[in-house]
């Protein structure tokens, strides 16, 4: 049957919708073309067998039908999953999955697929050694690898690789963030709507054991269980104990404990002990050595020494010194009152301080020093001896001429600076 122009065949069904053309094989109908009532008569082509599928033609749309051409929502497949598949699907619009109706699946190769099931949950499936990759242009932006690790900005695990990484937590670390920008932070955490917790830490029982929180001009780090636990607040130029919410917590928190102590404390200021006033401030502690020397108020003698040993301890304003001097042979020259010079710090201009002479030998008869003084505003220790058996009498100033052979002295004195 042939015709040049127009339709070669024009079958016409009168009355109700239904088959217009039936195709048979060995007498059995294997396909039909007809019209169906779907918002008016619409053409369809279908398999008329039981559970047969068809396609209906609508305005700017193709829809699935049953074997008689009626719309068949959510039942008909496009292709057969195991063997008979279409190749590529080219769309200028979108793919829409209706809730509760079947499964939308894209199978790539082997065991890889994308599946949207009837409950509207999305499932991505790949082989045991494959990974999911999200690519922006030619750059891999995100990867979900075969071990379940989520990688952003990187394609391999490890803290040395720049990017972020989330792991399942069964072994090793759970998350890493590695940055390569020297001008910016690796991780930035911001809290909106006022001060409060930024991070809450929990133990294996799920109980909170620590927090990092914002508070006004700084942060609070510590144990959030109760106000009696230790917390520290960091402000512009201070670190001090506080409650878990940043409030005042005075005279309640220890630094270290008797069985777990810190080692050294380095301060450029001082320590307030027993109070907070200026009189409670200990601002200096120092230990050291110094070199004592015999001298004369008028002129200094010439001396060769066997020993000149001195040490000191300075605590705040108080300096405690000890010394031992021994002359080799005898001194020559010099005159006037005898003193020991070379104190490590100049004495305060606030009075006289007496010291203790503990041992002497090699002095002129009845002239061995028995006491010493530190005068105000000086680095010298004048020496004195008792010239009377009555201790109520005044002591006499020792002289350079009282130095004998192999003279030595041990003494100690404490004075203010």
C-alpha positions in Angstrom: 0.0 0.0 0.0 1.6 3.2 -1.1 0.7 6.9 -1.4 2.7 9.9 -2.3 1.8 12.4 0.4 -0.7 12.1 3.3 -1.4 9.0 5.2 -1.2 5.6 3.6 -3.6 4.0 6.1 -6.2 5.8 8.1 -7.9 3.2 10.5 -10.9 4.7 12.3 -12.4 3.3 15.5 -16.0 4.4 16.2 -17.5 4.7 19.6 -15.4 4.0 22.7 -11.6 4.2 23.1 -9.6 0.9 22.6 -7.4 -0.9 20.1 -7.4 0.5 16.6 -4.7 -1.8 15.1 -3.7 -5.2 16.4 -0.6 -7.1 15.4 -0.7 -10.9 15.5 1.8 -13.7 15.4 0.5 -17.2 14.6 -2.9 -15.8 15.3 -2.1 -14.4 18.7 -2.1 -10.6 19.3 1.4 -9.4 20.3 1.0 -5.6 20.0 -1.7 -3.1 19.5 -2.1 0.6 18.7 -5.2 2.3 20.0 -6.6 5.3 21.8 -7.1 5.7 25.6 -9.1 8.2 27.5 -6.6 10.3 29.5 -7.9 13.8 29.7 -9.3 13.1 26.3 -8.4 10.5 23.7 -4.7 9.9 23.5 -2.9 7.3 21.3 -0.9 4.4 22.8 1.1 1.4 21.7 1.0 -1.6 24.1 1.6 -5.3 24.7 -1.9 -6.7 25.1 -0.8 -9.7 27.1 -1.4 -10.0 30.9 0.8 -7.4 32.7 1.8 -6.1 29.3 3.3 -2.6 29.2 2.6 0.3 26.9 3.4 3.9 26.2 0.8 6.6 25.8 1.4 9.9 23.9 0.3 13.1 25.7 0.8 16.7 25.0 4.6 17.2 25.2 4.8 14.0 27.3 5.0 10.2 27.0 3.4 8.2 29.8 3.3 4.5 30.8 0.1 2.4 30.2 -1.1 -1.1 30.9 -1.9 -3.6 28.3 -5.2 -1.9 27.3 -3.6 1.6 27.1 -4.9 2.9 30.4 -2.3 5.0 32.5 -0.3 2.7 34.7 1.4 4.9 37.4 4.5 3.6 39.1 4.5 0.1 37.5 6.2 0.1 34.1 10.0 -0.1 33.8 12.0 1.5 31.1 14.5 -1.3 30.1 15.1 -4.5 32.0 17.7 -4.3 34.8 19.6 -7.5 34.2 20.1 -7.7 30.4 18.1 -5.2 28.3 19.2 -1.7 29.1 19.1 1.6 27.2 22.5 3.2 26.8 22.4 7.0 27.4 19.7 9.2 28.7 19.8 12.8 27.4 17.6 15.3 29.1 17.3 19.1 29.1 15.0 19.1 32.1 15.0 17.1 35.4 14.4 13.6 36.8 11.5 13.6 39.3 11.0 10.7 41.7 7.5 10.5 43.3 7.5 9.5 47.0 6.3 5.9 47.7 6.4 4.8 44.1 9.0 2.2 43.2 12.7 2.8 42.9 14.8 5.0 40.7 18.1 3.4 39.9 21.1 4.1 37.7 23.5 1.2 37.3 26.9 2.1 36.0 28.9 -1.1 35.8 29.5 -4.2 37.9 28.1 -3.5 41.4 28.0 0.3 41.1 24.6 2.1 41.1 22.6 5.1 42.3 19.3 4.2 43.9 16.4 6.3 45.1 13.9 4.0 46.8 10.3 4.2 47.7 11.0 6.0 51.0 12.9 8.7 49.2 16.3 7.7 50.6 19.2 7.9 48.3 21.7 5.1 48.1 25.0 5.2 46.2 26.6 1.8 45.6 30.1 1.0 44.3 32.4 -2.0 44.3 34.5 -2.9 47.3 37.6 -1.1 46.0 35.8 1.8 44.3 35.0 5.3 45.7 32.4 8.0 45.2 33.9 11.2 43.7 32.3 14.6 43.3 34.2 16.5 40.6 34.1 20.3 39.9 35.3 20.7 36.3 38.5 18.6 36.3 39.1 19.0 40.1 38.0 16.4 42.6 36.2 18.4 45.2 35.0 15.5 47.5 35.6 11.8 47.8 33.9 9.0 49.7 36.4 6.2 49.6 36.0 2.5 49.9 36.6 2.6 53.6 33.9 5.1 54.3 36.2 8.0 54.7 34.9 11.4 53.6 37.6 13.5 52.0 37.1 17.2 51.1 39.7 18.9 49.1 41.9 15.8 49.1 41.9 12.4 47.5 43.9 10.4 50.0 43.8 9.9 53.8 46.5 11.2 56.2 47.0 14.4 58.3 49.8 15.6 56.0 47.5 15.9 53.0 45.8 19.3 52.8 42.1 19.2 53.2 39.5 17.8 55.7 38.9 14.2 56.5 36.1 12.4 58.4 36.5 8.7 59.4 34.2 6.1 61.0 36.0 6.3 64.3 36.5 2.6 64.8 40.3 2.9 64.8 42.8 5.7 64.5 41.7 9.3 64.4 38.1 10.3 63.5 38.7 13.7 61.8 41.6 15.7 60.6 41.8 19.3 59.2 45.0 20.2 57.4 45.5 23.7 56.0 48.1 25.3 53.9 47.2 29.0 54.2 49.6 30.7 56.5 47.4 33.8 56.8 44.2 31.9 58.0 43.1 29.4 60.6 42.8 25.7 59.8 39.5 25.4 61.7 37.1 28.3 62.5 34.2 27.8 64.9 31.6 30.5 65.4 28.7 30.7 67.8 25.7 33.0 67.1 23.2 34.4 69.5 25.5 35.3 72.4 28.1 33.7 74.6 28.1 29.9 75.3 29.7 26.6 74.4 31.6 26.2 71.2 32.8 22.6 71.9 31.5 20.0 74.4 33.7 17.0 75.2 32.2 13.8 76.4 33.7 10.6 77.9 32.8 7.0 76.8 29.6 7.1 78.9 28.4 10.2 77.1 28.8 12.4 80.1 30.2 15.9 79.5 33.8 16.3 80.9 35.0 19.5 79.3 34.0 22.5 77.2 35.4 25.4 75.3 33.1 28.4 75.5 33.0 32.1 74.5 32.6 34.7 77.3 32.6 38.4 76.6 36.2 39.3 75.6 37.7 35.9 75.7 37.2 32.1 76.1 36.6 29.7 78.9 38.3 26.3 78.9 37.7 23.6 81.5 35.5 21.0 83.1 31.7 21.7 82.7 30.4 19.2 85.3 29.9 21.7 88.1 31.2 25.1 89.3 33.6 23.3 91.7 35.6 21.9 88.8 38.5 23.7 87.4 38.0 26.2 84.5 40.2 28.9 83.1 39.2 32.1 81.5 41.4 33.8 79.0 41.1 37.6 78.5 43.3 40.3 76.9 46.2 40.1 79.4 45.0 37.6 82.1 44.3 34.0 82.7 42.3 33.3 85.8 40.1 30.6 87.4 36.4 30.9 86.8 33.1 28.9 86.7 32.1 26.8 83.7 30.2 29.8 82.4 33.0 32.3 83.0 31.9 33.7 86.3 34.2 34.6 89.3 35.6 31.6 91.2 37.9 33.1 93.8 40.1 31.2 96.2 38.8 27.7 95.1 41.1 26.2 92.4 44.6 24.7 93.0 47.4 24.7 90.5 48.8 21.2 90.7 48.4 19.0 93.8 50.6 17.3 96.4 51.1 14.1 94.4 51.2 15.8 90.9 53.3 19.0 90.9 54.5 21.3 88.3 58.3 21.7 88.1 59.4 25.3 87.5 57.5 28.6 87.5 58.8 31.5 85.3 57.6 35.0 86.2 58.7 38.4 85.2 56.5 40.0 87.9 55.8 38.6 91.4 53.7 36.3 93.5 51.1 37.5 96.0 51.2 35.3 99.1 48.6 35.4 101.9 46.8 38.4 100.4 46.4 40.7 97.4 48.0 43.9 98.7 51.4 45.3 97.8 52.9 44.1 101.1 52.0 40.5 100.1 53.9 40.6 96.8 57.0 38.6 96.5 58.7 40.0 93.4 62.2 38.5 93.5 64.1 35.4 94.5 67.7 34.9 93.6 70.7 32.8 94.6 74.3 33.4 93.7 77.9 33.9 94.7 80.1 36.9 95.5 83.7 37.6 96.3 84.4 39.1 99.7 87.5 41.3 100.2 89.2 42.9 103.2 89.4 46.7 103.0 90.4 49.7 105.1 88.5 52.9 105.7 91.7 54.9 105.1 93.6 52.7 102.6 93.2 49.2 101.5 95.9 46.6 102.5 97.7 44.5 100.0 96.7 40.8 100.5 97.1 37.4 99.0 94.2 35.2 99.7 94.0 31.5 100.3 90.1 31.6 100.2 87.5 34.2 99.3 84.1 32.4 99.2 80.8 34.1 99.5 77.2 33.1 98.6 73.8 34.8 98.9 70.1 34.2 98.8 67.8 37.1 98.0 64.1 36.8 98.8 62.2 40.0 98.0 64.0 42.8 99.9 65.9 40.5 102.2 69.5 39.4 101.3 71.2 36.8 103.4 75.0 36.4 102.8 77.6 34.0 104.1 81.4 34.3 103.6 84.7 32.8 104.4 88.0 34.7 104.0 91.5 33.4 104.7 94.7 35.3 104.1 97.9 33.6 102.8 100.6 34.8 105.1 100.2 38.4 106.2 98.7 41.6 104.9 100.9 44.6 104.1 100.0 48.3 104.2 96.6 49.8 104.5 95.0 51.5 107.5 91.9 52.6 109.3 88.8 50.6 110.3 88.6 47.1 108.8 85.7 46.0 106.7 84.7 43.3 104.3 83.6 44.7 101.0 81.9 43.4 97.9 78.3 42.7 99.0 76.2 41.6 96.0 73.5 44.3 96.6 73.7 47.8 98.1 71.9 47.9 101.5 68.7 50.0 102.0 69.0 53.4 103.5 66.8 52.4 106.4 69.0 51.5 109.4 71.8 49.2 110.7 71.8 45.4 110.7 74.0 43.2 112.9 75.5 39.9 111.7 77.1 36.8 113.3 80.7 35.9 113.3 80.9 32.2 113.7 84.6 31.4 113.6 87.9 33.3 113.5 91.6 32.5 113.7 95.0 34.1 113.1 94.1 37.6 114.5 96.1 39.8 116.8 95.7 39.0 120.5 92.3 40.2 121.9 91.3 41.8 118.6 89.5 39.0 116.8 86.1 40.2 115.5 83.0 39.0 117.4 80.3 40.8 115.4 79.7 42.8 112.3 77.3 45.5 111.0 75.8 46.5 107.6 75.4 50.2 107.5 72.7 52.0 105.4 73.4 52.5 101.7 76.6 50.5 101.4 78.2 47.3 100.1 80.6 47.0 103.1 80.5 45.0 106.4 82.5 46.8 109.2 84.0 44.4 111.7 83.9 44.8 115.6 85.3 43.0 118.6 84.6 43.2 122.3 87.2 45.0 124.3 85.6 44.2 127.7 84.5 41.1 129.4 81.2 42.9 130.2 78.9 42.4 127.2 77.0 45.6 128.1 80.0 47.7 127.0 80.3 49.0 123.5 82.1 47.0 120.9 85.3 48.3 119.3 85.9 48.7 115.6 88.5 46.2 114.3 91.4 47.8 112.5 93.5 46.8 109.4 96.4 46.4 111.8 94.6 43.6 113.6 95.1 41.3 110.7 97.6 38.6 111.6 99.2 35.6 109.9 96.9 33.4 107.9 93.9 35.3 109.3 90.5 33.9 108.5 86.9 34.6 109.4 83.4 33.0 108.9 80.3 35.2 109.2 76.7 35.6 108.1 74.4 38.5 107.9 71.0 39.4 106.6 70.1 42.9 105.4 67.4 44.8 103.4 67.8 46.3 100.0 
